[in-house]
Amino acid sequence: MRTFAVIGLSSFGFFLCKALSERGLSVLAVDNDESKIDDVKQIVDKAVIADATDKDILISLGVNNIDVVIVSLGDRLDASILVTHYLRELEVKEIVAKAISEDHGKLLNIVGATMVIFPEKDMAERLAKILQQSSMIDYFDVAPGYSVVEIAAPNAFLGRTLQELDLRNRYDVQVIMIKEVVPENIIAVPRASHVIKDSDVLVLFGKDEDIAAIQELNE
């Protein structure tokens, strides 16, 4: 089982600790703010009050034996860059660093981050895309130009089977899952004989422009 350390308990760091722990993963939380450690210590395996900008402290915490270290130091740009640099020197295999700007992200890459994330920017773009289409419930990018999208079933689909709709040939889009709301149920890789209901949520995979063509049916 992979092990994790989260350095910096910003809101993002706290909720990441919580999400990882809820999945049964081992998490070490580190922050120099005692109140933040108090908030997280019941959630993670180990929570330590420490200044991660001290390389000797990182060594004493054994971060070099942890599979993935996430640096989430908020707007402390100098601190996040220094900690990332130390983690690279300590040969941590995977270093995920939170950036607050493009330039910050470039510096984190230079000093050794294996992955740089922009949570606020990514969430804003995600929300904007969801709000743009009234029928879209959720989505995530798979590759440039390709997405997995949850949409409410268009009225034109209701009462028809997936075979009749033939979305793969007509729109070049694949239905990979159906979430039945009434009764609540998940159908993974639905059969061609499935009849679409008004309570169905369709999970589609395909090119963004092809999925958009289906979404337009709801407008």
TANORKA-V756030 format. One line per field, one symbol per residue. phi: phi as a letter, one per 40 degrees, with the letter a starting at -180 (. if undefined). A space follows every 10 residues. Layout:
BEGIN
phi = ???
END
This chain:
BEGIN
phi = .cbbbbbhbc dcccccdccc cccgccbbbb acbccccccb cccbcabbca cccccccdcc cgccbccbbb bbbfccdccc cccccccccc gccbbbbcbb accdcccccc chccabbbdc cccccccccc ccbcccbaaa cbadgbabbc bcccdcccgb cccccfcccc bgbbccabbc cbccabbcfc ccccccbccc bcbbbicdcc ccccccccc
END
